[in-house]
Amino acid sequence: MDAANVRADDLLMLLAVARTGRYTAAAQLRGVDHTTVARRIGALEEALGGRVVAQSGRGWELTALGKHAAETAGRIEAALSQLAAGGEEPDPVSGVVRMSATDGFSAFIAAPAIARLRDRHPDLSVEIVAAQRRASLHRPGLDLEVVVGQPQTMRGSSVELGSYTLGMYASRAYLSTHGSPRDMQELQRHRLVYFVDAMLQVEALDLPRRVVPRMRDGVTSTNVLVQVEATRAGAGIGMLPCFAADRHDDLVRLLPEVVGERLPYWMIVRADSLRIPAVVALAEALREQTARSKEMLDGV
């Protein structure tokens, strides 16, 4: 190892790769091209005398040597931030945090939570990947995930944030034309607006197969907001989150005493991300906003 030849820029490049898991994404973060990233990482490995990253099916991951180097890079980054702040102690809740959540949670819980958090910490930037999928702590570049249903993984920190209610909805115009179902038997004669069954990854959302097994699909989408708009347009009867449907006066909830499924939201934070103040602050903001929105999520 020739520590004298280790360049601070190379360490900061490694930090970008560690945070994104991709050379191309790290290049965008650092304002260079991906060949420059590869060259800098190669120079760092030569100076340190070993591999700092290893490629896997999930992207580039840090080796033991790489983790040690990344910790040093983090201290360099913090020192540079303090210097840029004129010697004042920098706000530790800053930088980029990347999260994944369902589209409904992202729009109605995460967005207002992040807005409040950024009022207190303007140097914080949050990137949201809206996705309906199982939890995985191996997706490169993600600090935390919010999923529907209890995650099976035991890595990192998992906490149940709260729950939300799904109900059956139709537009007033649709009911005027097709009639309002009086019971479950009549309900199942209508077309269903819901998720694309073949693409559904979350077992907890496989509700129609249990609740309304004889309903045939009308319009299906991987996006809850599309489902809401399709229901409003009269494409069928939608099984929708109450918090997304109840805000529209043209939608009517059907048979609430019979159909009312509650599903839990869980948050998973990567173990290494728990050391980052910005990630901890975002996790707390999401918990607070979920608790604040309980009545809306309950559909009451």
Disulfide bonds with the S-S distance in Angstrom:
none
